[in-house]
Amino acid sequence: MQDNIAKLQYDITAIIDKIDDLATTEHLDIHDMADLQRYSDTLRNLTESLYNLRERR
């Protein structure tokens, strides 16, 4: 199970990186940038929760 959690964390981190790249390379308005930041923050919280779950196992 820990391997699955680690893989999921890795995949989510890759998505976060792509979101961050998109936010810095595209010409987006302030609202789109704010949306991307919220998505990124939510995914970061998810990876932190997965880390905590892995540590408890």
C-alpha positions as CSV (number, residue, x, y, z in Angstrom):
1,M,0.0,0.0,0.0
2,Q,2.8,2.4,0.8
3,D,4.2,2.0,-2.7
4,N,0.8,2.9,-4.2
5,I,0.6,6.0,-1.9
6,A,4.2,7.0,-3.0
7,K,3.3,6.6,-6.6
8,L,0.1,8.7,-6.2
9,Q,2.2,11.4,-4.4
10,Y,4.6,11.4,-7.3
11,D,1.8,11.6,-9.9
12,I,0.1,14.5,-8.0
13,T,3.4,16.3,-7.7
14,A,3.9,16.1,-11.5
15,I,0.4,17.6,-12.0
16,I,1.3,20.4,-9.5
17,D,4.5,21.1,-11.5
18,K,2.5,21.3,-14.8
19,I,0.0,23.7,-13.2
20,D,2.8,25.9,-11.9
21,D,4.4,25.9,-15.4
22,L,1.1,26.8,-17.0
23,A,0.6,29.6,-14.5
24,T,4.0,31.1,-15.3
25,T,4.1,30.6,-19.1
26,E,0.6,31.5,-20.3
27,H,-0.9,34.9,-20.5
28,L,-3.7,34.4,-18.0
29,D,-5.9,36.9,-16.3
30,I,-5.8,37.3,-12.5
31,H,-8.9,35.1,-12.0
32,D,-7.4,32.2,-14.0
33,M,-4.2,32.5,-12.1
34,A,-6.0,32.5,-8.8
35,D,-7.9,29.4,-9.8
36,L,-4.7,27.6,-10.8
37,Q,-3.2,28.6,-7.4
38,R,-6.1,27.2,-5.5
39,Y,-5.9,23.9,-7.5
40,S,-2.2,23.7,-6.8
41,D,-2.7,24.4,-3.1
42,T,-5.4,21.8,-2.9
43,L,-3.2,19.2,-4.5
44,R,-0.3,20.1,-2.2
45,N,-2.6,19.6,0.8
46,L,-3.5,16.2,-0.7
47,T,0.1,15.1,-1.0
48,E,0.8,16.2,2.6
49,S,-2.2,14.1,3.8
50,L,-0.9,11.2,1.8
51,Y,2.5,11.6,3.4
52,N,0.9,11.6,6.8
53,L,-1.1,8.5,5.9
54,R,2.1,6.7,4.8
55,E,3.9,7.7,8.0
56,R,1.1,6.2,10.2
57,R,1.2,2.8,8.4
